[in-house]
Amino acid sequence: MKIQFNRKRGLSLSVFLTFTLAIVLLMGHSAARAADSETYKNLKLFNEVLSMVEKNYVEEIDPKVVINGAIQGMIKALDPHSAFMTAEQYNDLQTDTKGTFSGLGIVITMQDDVITVVAPIEDKPAFVAGVKSGDRIIKIDGETTKDFSIMDAVHKLRGEKGTKVTITVTREGGDDPITFDIIRDVIEVKSVKQKVYYGDIGYIRISNFQETTADELNSALTEIGAGKNPLKGLVLDLRNNPGGLLDQSVEVSDAFLKSGVIVSSKGRAENSKRISEAKDKGNEPKCPIVVLINGGTASAAEIVSGALHDNKRAVLMGTRTFGKGSVQTIVPLKDGSALKLTIAKYYTPAGESIQAKGIAPDIAVEYVEPAADVKDKPEQIREKDLKGHIEGEQGEGIDEKAGREMADLKKDNQLKSAIDMLRSWDVFKKM
């Protein structure tokens, strides 16, 4: 068997890499000569292997594909949140922060080298199908995810509205894999929802942190604070919030704090060391706050939880958070690709790193799945049920509204616990 060498291509690659090695060596400082020497040896080994592949591989290779693969392998060896992104993948990431994209409405991470669900976005296709936080995705459309990067999985899960994707997951406590057939949809994420319970308990749900979150929060606070009765308490729901933009989490925290450190970050580079502090704007809510958290509360959502807790502005209720305490920066590259690189760890105002351990709640309340198809006891007959009864002065609107509120709380024991605590806050203060 004769092996043909592509000498011209091999020579050009060798010249390119030799030039790169020269630059690396010239940039070294005398104090780092030992490290430079080790780097030189490793780059020389890389050059040797690449040259061998270029000359002897069974088929002619595309140098860009091979080098991109090498870069991806290098970054994958660092941590689950660093990634090399192609131009297409970088565009996907930019789309995410705008709040509109087409897919399943699911946030994923890499855990123990397995694609793992951080949280499905509320009311979106994955959530409706029954995908849960902690599910480990082992197949997408029948293809194993064993060697997938995060960006590989995102690209596979994305697609045109109305198209189907099949994912197979394993779930803690389950014996057999679970398969979901999910129809992709346009995911327009309004990150903030608001409501008022019992006329004076505010409820704000933040589902993720995107470019408009802080503005949405300010509008929500204005709306629920403009009622007839001043708020006796506020529930801030950050359950299954996978995070998002760091600057938005700082602004959200600042909306509730008059002063104090919100978050600090520390890394090897000088520009990664930052401290964000709250400013008194004069319109911060004054009522007690309960923040609901769980295992799907991650990253930017953990920053808000830690900031309000450590500044003694809120009580945390629920279960321990996810534990992503690292900061990533995005560096665009000349060819349209980008590098997402972990550059720092962040710390709560108390100086705690929550990396891989999360934040524990002040009051632990496990979520209890509402029982399905359980018939309630027959309702007791009241005056309003009697035929021809005389209407009360306020009609039936209040009772109907209260009924809807009770239905909400029956489905969500954690929310009920938070609201019950806030309703009894004044009673405990007097004791």
N, C-alpha and C positions, 0 to 999 in steps of 0.2 A: 504494500500500500504506500503510495507516494503522498507525502504531505506538502501542500503548496503554501508558501509563506507570502503574506501580503507585506512586503518589506517597506513600501512607501508609507502605508498607514501606521505600521508599527514604529517607524522612525519618527513620524510626526508626533505620535503620542509620547514617545520617549523624550523627545526634545521639549515638549510641553511640560512634562512632569519634572524633567531636570531643571527647567527654568523655575518651576514652582518651588522645588527644593532649594534652589539658590536664594529665592526671595525669603523663604522661611528662615534660612540660616542667617541672612543679612539682618533680619528683624530682631534677632535674638540679642539679649543683653549679656554682658559678661557674667553677671551673677546667676544667669540661668543657663550656662553652657552645658551643664550635665543634662538638663531637661531637653535642651536643643539637640544634644547628641543622641538621646533616646528617640526623639521625634524623627531625626534624620534616619536612624536605623529602621524605624517602622515605615516611613515613607519610601525608603529604598526597597523594603520588602514588598510594599504595595505595588511599586513600579515594576518589580520583578515578576510578581504574579500577573499583573495586567498585561505585561509584555508576553508572557507565556500563553495566556488566554487568547490574546490577539493573534498570535502566530499559529497556535496549534488546535484551537477549538474546532469541533467537527464542522461547524458552519460559520460563515463570516458574521462577525458581530457588529452591532451598532454601538460605537464608543459612548455615545450620550446615554443610551439605555444602561450600559454596564456601569458607567461612572455614577449615574443617578442611583442605581441600585446600591452601589458602595456607600454613597452618602446616606441613603435611607438606613442602611444597616448600621452605620456609625451613629446616627442620631437615635435609632431604636435602642441602642445599647445604653443610652443615658438614663431615661426615665419615661413613664407612660405618656407624659404630656408634651414632650418635645417631639417635633416632627418636621420632616422635609416635605414640602408641598409642591406639587406641579402647579403650573399656571391655572389649570382647571380647578384643582383642589383649593387653591388660594382664593379663587373667585367664589367658590362655594362658601368658604369661611366668611368672606366679606358680606355675602348675602345673608348669612345667619344673623349678623348683628343688626341688619336693617329690619328684621322682624317678619320678613316674607320669603318663603321658599316652598318648594314642592317636595314632599316626602311623607314620612310617617309621623313626625312630631315626637322624636325620641332623642334623648341625649345619652351618649355612650362614653365610656372610658376604657382603658386597658387595665385589667386587674389580674395579676398572676398569669400574664400572657394570654388572657382570654378577653374578648370583646364583651364588656359588661354594661348593663343598663344603669345609668345614674338615676334617671327619672324619665318617665313618659310625660309629655306635656299635656296638661289637663284638657279633656274633651277632644283631643286630636286622635287620628286613626289608631295609633298604637295603644293609647290609653283606653279607647273604646273597645278594642279587641281583647284587652285583658293583660297586656304586657305590664310587668311590675318592676319597680326598682329592685336591683340585685339580680335580675335574670341574666344568665350568661348565654350569649348568642354563639351557638356552635356551628350553625349553617345559615347561609343566605342563598335562597333559590337552589338549594341542594348542594351548594359548594361549601366545603369546610372553611372555617375562618381561622384555622390553626396558624397560618403564617401571615394573616392580615395585619396591616397597621390600622390605626384609627381612621386615617384618611381613606384607606382602601375600603373600609366598611361603610364610611359615610357616602362614598361615591356609589357603592352598590345599593345602598338603601334609598338614595335619591332617585327621582325619575319623574316622568310626566304624570300629571294629574289623571286619575282614572286607571292607571296601570297597576298590576298586582305584584307584590313581592311576598315571598314566603320565607319566614324566619323560623328557625328551630332553636329553642332555648332549653337550658336546664335550670331548675329552680331548687333552692335550698329546701330540703325536707321532702322533695319529690323523687320518686324512683325512676320515672321514665321521662324522656325529653318531651317537650310540648311544642307543637307546630302551630303557627299562626299564619293564615292567609290574610294579608292586609292590603287594602286598596289605597294607593297614594292619593294625597290631596294637597291643595295649596294651603300651606300653613301660614296663616296670618295671625301672628301672636300679639294680642293686646296684653301687655305684661301685668297690668294692674286692674283688679276688679274691686268694687266696694259695695257695702251693704250696711244697714243699721238694724240691729236686733233690739226688741223691746223698747224701741223709741230712743234709747240713750246709750246703747253699746255699739260702737263702731267696729266694722270688720273690713280689713283690707287684705287682699290676697295678691302677692307678687309672684308670678309664675317663672320669671327669668329676668335677667338684667341686660337690656338692649339699649339702643341709643336714645329711646324716648321714655325710659322707665321713670327717671326723676321727675320729668314734666307730668307724666301720667299720675304719679303719686301726689304731686302738689294739687292737681285738679281733683283727685279723689278726696284728699283731706279737706279741701274747700267745700266739696259737695256734702260730705257727711257731717261736716261741722256747721253747716248752714241750716240745720233742722231747728224745730221749735225748742227742743230741750238741749241744754249743753251736755256733751258726752260725759258719762260717768266712767267710761273705760274704752280701751281700744284693743282689738285683737289683730296682730300683724301675722299673717299666715305665710310662712316660708317653707312649708312642707313640700317635698319633691321639687324644690327650686334648684336647678343644677348650676346656677351661677351665671356668668357672662362677663360683662365689661366692668373692670375694676373701678373706673372713675364713676360709674353709675352707682355702685355700691357705696362709695364714699358720699356721694350727694344724697342718697337715700338715708344713710345714717345721720348726716348733717341735718336732715329735715326734722329729726326728733331730738337732737342734742343742742344745747346752748354753748357748751364748751367741752374740752377734753380731747384726748387723742382718739382717733377713729381706728387707725391701723398704721403699722409701720412695716417696712420691708428691709431685709438685709441680704446682700449677696456679695460676691467677690469684687465685682466692678463698683467703682465709686458712685456711678449714676443710678445704681440699683438700690441705694440706701435712701429711703424716703420716710417721712413722717407726715401723716395727714391729720389735721386737727379740725374740730367743729368750730363754727362761727355762730354767734348769736344774731339771728335775723329778726327776732321779736315775734315770730308767728308759730313757734314750735308748740305742738299739743301739750297741754298741762296734765291731762288725765293719766291714770295708771295704764300701763301697756303690758300685755301678755304676748310673747312671741311663740308661735307654734313651730316646732322643728321635728325632723325625723331623719332617717338614714338617707333620704334623697336630698336633704338640704346640704348643698355643697358650694365650695369656692366663694364667690361673691356673696352668696346668701349666708355663708358662715361668717364673713367679715361683718355684715350687718348684725347678726346675732351676737357675736362677740363684742362689738362696739356698744350696743345697747345694754348688754349684760354687765360688762366690766365698768361702765360708767353709771351703773346702778339706776338705769332708766327703764329697764324692763325685766320681767320674770320670764325665764325660758321654760316652756312646757312641752312634753312629748317624749321623744326618744333621741339617743345620741346621733349627732350629725355624721356626714360622710367622711370628713377628714382630709380635704384637699387644701393644704396650706402652702401651695407654691404659686409663684407669679411667672407668667409667660410673656414674652415680648415677640412681636411679629416683625421680621426683617425682610422686606421685599428684595429680591435679587434681580439682576439686570435682564434675565431672560423671561421675566414674568412669574417665575416660581418664587417661593418664599420659605424662610426658615422660622419655625415656631420654636423658641428656645426658652427653657426654664432658666431664669436669671436670678431668682431670689426666693426666699421663704418670707411669708408674712407673719406678723405677730399681733395678737390682740392687744388692747390697751394695757392689760395686766402683764404684758411681756411673754405670753404663752404662745408657743407654736402648736397649732392643732394638726400638723401634718401626720397623717396615718392614725390619728387617735380621735379626732373630732371634738365636738363640744358636748358636754353632758348637760341635760336639762336640770333646772332647779327642782322641778316637779315632774317626776317620771309618770307618763300616762301612755300605756301601750294602746295602739289603735285596735279596735274590735270590729271585725267585719260585721255589718248588719245582717241579721238572719234573713234568709230568703224565704219568701212565701209563708211567713209565719202570720197566722190570723190573729188580730188583736181581739181582746175581749169585746163583747157587745157594748156599744156606747150607752151610757146612762141617758135616759130621756130627760130633757130639760124643758123649761118653759118655752124656749124658742122653737121647740119641735112640735108643740101642740098646734093643731089646726085653729086658725083664727086668733092666734095670740096677738097681744098688743105690742107694737114695736117699741123698743127702747129709744130713748132720745138720740143715741148715737148710732142707731141702726146695727147691722151685722158686720160692717166692714172691719171693725177692730178684731172681732172673733175670727174672721176669715184670715186676716193677716197673721194673727197669733198661731192659727192652725198651720199655716205654711211654715212659719218659723219653727214650730215644734217638729214638723216633718223633717226639716233640714237637720235639726239637732239630734233626732233619733238615728239618723244615718251616720253621724259623726260624733263619736263620744269624746274625742279630743277637743273639738270645738265647743261642745257642750260644757266640758270641764273648765275651759278658759272663760267662757261667758259666765258660768256660775260663780267663778272666783271673782270676776270683776263686779258682778252684781252685789256680792257680799263684802266688797272691799271696805266700805264705810263702816259696816258692822264690826269687822275685826279691828279697825283703827280705833274704835271707841272702847274696845275691851282693855 
